[in-house]
Amino acid sequence: MINANELLKRYGAGELSFCGENLTGVNLTRADLIGIDLQESDLHSAVFVLAYLNRAKLTKANLMATRLGGINLSQANLVRANLRDADLHGAILQGADLRSADLTLANLLDANLIDADLRNTNLSGANLTGACLRGANLREENRKYSANLRGATLRKADLRGANLTGADLARVDLRGANLSEATLRGADLSGADLTEATLKGTTLTEANLARAVLRGTNLMNAKLERADLTEADLASVNLQGATLADAKLIRVHLAKANLTRARLNRADLSRANLWGASLRDAHLIETYLARANFTNADLTNANLVRAEMSSANLTGAILTGATLPDGRIQP
Amino acid sequence: MVLATSVIPPIAASSLLSEVAKELASDQNALRIKKLMLFACTQKWENDSHRLQEVNLLELVKRLLAIAPTLEQLQSRIHGIANSLNKSAEYTLIANAIINRVSRLYLETCPVGAGAGAKDYEAVAQILACDPDHLRIKKLLILASKNIWETDANRLNSLPFLDLVQEVHDLTPTPESLKAVLDNLAKTLSKKTEYEAIAERVCLIFQSLYFINLSAPALEMLDITLTEGILEASLGASSESLPEPSCEAMAQPQQPYAYIRQQALPDFFDLRVSIMQSANPMRVKILLFTLMHEVFTPGAEHDSLLKNHELDDLLQILLQTHKLLSDLESKLLSAARSLQESDEYAQVAQVLLRSLKPFYTYLPLKAGLPTSADEGATNIVSVEAGLPGTTEPNSQKGDGSPSARPDHTCQVLTFERAIEISELQAGASSHD
């Protein structure tokens, strides 16, 4: 076991490799250790607050319960590192390789994870509030190799352009997060809270959004083909120009939602609540609308060709110019 | 402070005009000069060298004179542009070259630095000469005024501080422009951190040239606080000793400008990314925490407090509570100074200022506002963009008693005055 002074002395003398060393509890606050090789070393409970470990090699290192607030780990290699319970508040992990790392319950509040590689990373229960994950890669490689964000907090996180294909985001707190242009194809967002989030142009094809909360969310031009939105709360949501073809919208709450020009062809909207929703110019061809509630909804110029709406509630709905299931145009 | 207010003669002698244009054309940096002048006139950045060559410098000079009827406007406009460019250090020198030459075309009703007399220059030169870093200060001043990096000890010694002080002061009409010039130059040097600290010190010492009515005791106080590093207190105190502006100063047409925050708040996601790309998020938070609450001291208590503050909340509050960029700047730099590793935090402050500057607009002082001598020192007024009914605050001048001022402890003098004006305006419009 070596101590902080010895490590700094040897590093200062040009030594870079400290693989497999026991450095538990070492305090290296603000230390400059750029490019250090600490692969497989034991750094349990060590302190690296505001230290510089840019491009450090930390593969398989044990960083459990470490204090890494404000650390610079840009472009560091943290493949399969153990960062359970680590404090990474305001840390810089830009371009870091965190594949298969364990970040369970880690605190990444306001951390910089721009362009980080987070494939197969375990982030369950982690706090990513305000974190910037722009362009980060959390893509699923195969069913067994996908990022796990179960129970994580991603409130106000910046996930613009991030790749979250197949990621496990079940019950994640994404309130106020920005997921514009992100890819969430086939991602599990069941029960997730996306209140006030921004998902402009986001790809959610085949995503599972069952029971998710999307109140006031901006989903303009989002792609939701074949997505499962069963019982999701989409009150007052903006789905202008969004694609929801073949989506499952059973018992979905879409009161006051803006679905202008949305494409809902063949979607299942049975028992959906569309009270006061705007569906002007929307495409509802072959939709299944059993017991759907369109009270006071605006369906001006909507296309309802071959839609099954025999049991739909259309009290007070505006259908001017709409194409009805039999092809007639409502005067 | 009486700012040099120079008025363009109705018809600048055409021979002088073409002479100035010729001088600019023969400058070794003629292309960059053209680029900068073209941008000042057209807001377009031209990179095509053919098109640049076609541009008539004489026409550009004429247009520039039309756009900037006073030398101060020319200076603040050209320095403002140079400061906003990627290569701000290089363009600061270009800006100086332009101002040096074009300034001849302004009929000086009151020469630059007229307020500052020989005595003021001597006092400043003396303080600088006694500074332990006087050689580095000299190097920086020579670089600013002559664009030469002088390292020869003999030549350095042979150049008197007095001339350098005067030259640099002539080039920079406001403390802001002085700061911009020196900071930009410091950034290009290998010992950047040291020179940034020196630049800051020089700015502080030069303050007396901009606040020319500062009494001798006040100057002494400034000197004392320099060693103690408490700038704000001294400036705040000295504001009491500033006399009312002279009639002469009032009569001169001035168009002070200030960077005033826009009404619309920015996209905080974009802002956060731009800050995170160039600064450590933790340090940003520590700096903002220090600015808003108390000096951050590492330890469990402040660590957990910091975790209760999210970066974008801090940024939002920062923007909401700072209507003037100059105020934001002084607060950030002061917070940086109060922290350990102040150099690191000064860099963070610069990143924040760069990222937040686009949300401030350079606006002219609306007509009718008091152009008092002291506020002219930094060309700052506190007029919230779109403030309804800019009434005649002249009629209420003098109403802003010191006790009515908000209780800010780290204010620069000019901001205090600006607050007063802003309050007067708010008061005036609410009575309407």
Interface residues (C-beta under 8 A of the other chain):
Chain A: T29 R30 V49 L50 G69 G70 N72 H89 G90 A91 I92 Q94 N107 L109 D110 A111 N112 I114 T129 G130 C132 R134 K156 D158 R160 N178
Chain B: F269 R272 V273 M276 Q277 N280 P281 M282 R283 V284 K285 P298 D303 L306 K307 E310 L311 D312 E341
